[in-house]
Amino acid sequence: MNSKKIGFLLALPPSHSSAETVRGLARAALDAGHDVYLYLIDEGVKNIHTEHYRGLAQAGARVFACAYGCQQHQVPTATIDPKMSLCGLVVLSGIIDACDPFLSFT
């Protein structure tokens, strides 16, 4: 089986049920051998310090967080997992172009 590049956009906080949905879908895609790209934006950046999202990064998902969103929502960035990246929207554009499917949870 050929691996696919699967992308996710999450703009919702850890308390929203979609944060759990994205985590489960991303984990299932990783388990199936696919490349997973996850971009956290808006309140989604609040997931960057959760155990679940750190676990996805440790398992091989490429996790990106909007640096501006972290600033706007007072999410500390000095202690993010080294396997996660802070970036801007140009990275999101590249993920959208590279992934099929790309799923948005806003």
N, C-alpha and C positions, 0 to 999 in steps of 0.2 A: 504494500500500500504506500502511495506517495503521501508525504506529509503536506498539509495545507498551512497557510499562514492565516490565522484567525485573529481578528482584532476586536477589541471591546473599548467603548468609551463609557465611563461611569462618572456621572455628575451629581450623585446622590450620597448622603452621609451614611456611615455605618449602621445607623438605626433604621434605615429604609430597607424594605425587603429586597429591593433590586440589588443591593450590595451583596447579599447572600446568593442571589440568583447568578450574578456575574461570577462570583467566586466559584460556585458549583460548576458552571459551564466552562470556565477557564480550567479548572482542575480536570474535568472530564476530557477536554481537548488535549491537555498535557498528557494525561494517561493514555490517550489514543495515539500519541506520538506526533501531534501537531505542534507547530510553532505558535506560541501565544504572545500577543502584543496587547498591553492594557494601558490606556491613557486615563489618568484621573484628572478631572477638571472641576471647577466650581466647588461645590461642597463635597464632591468625590475625593478631593485631596485629603479629607479627614480620615480616609481609609489607610493612608500611607503608613501609619504607625500601628495598625491592627495586626494581631498575630496571623489572621487569615491571609492578608495581603502580603505580609513578609514571607509567609510560607509559600505563596505562589512564586514570588521572586526566587526563593531558595530552590524551588522545584524546577526552575528554568524559564518561567514566564518573564518576558521583558516588560517591566513595569516602569512607566513614566508618570511623573506628576507635573502639573502646570506650576511653574515657579511663581507666577503672578497670583494664581489661585491660593497657593500656600500663604503668600503675603497677605492677601485679602481676608483670609479666614484664620489668620494667626496660627498657622500650623508650623511648628518649629522644623527647620530643615537641617540643622547641624547634626542631628542624630538619626537621619534616615538610613536604612539598610544600604550598605555599599552596592548591593546588586540592583538598587533602584536608581533612577535618574531624574533630576530636575531639568525641565526644558520648557520650551515655548511651543506655540501653535504650529510652527513649521514642522516639528516632529509629528504632530497629529496628522498633518496633511500627508506626510510620507507614509504613515501607518495606513491611512485610508486608501491611498493609492496601491499599497503593497498587499493588502489583505483582502481575501475573499473567502468567507464572508466578513463583513464588518458590522458589528452590532452596537447600537447606541442605547444607553439607559440614562434618560434625562428626566 
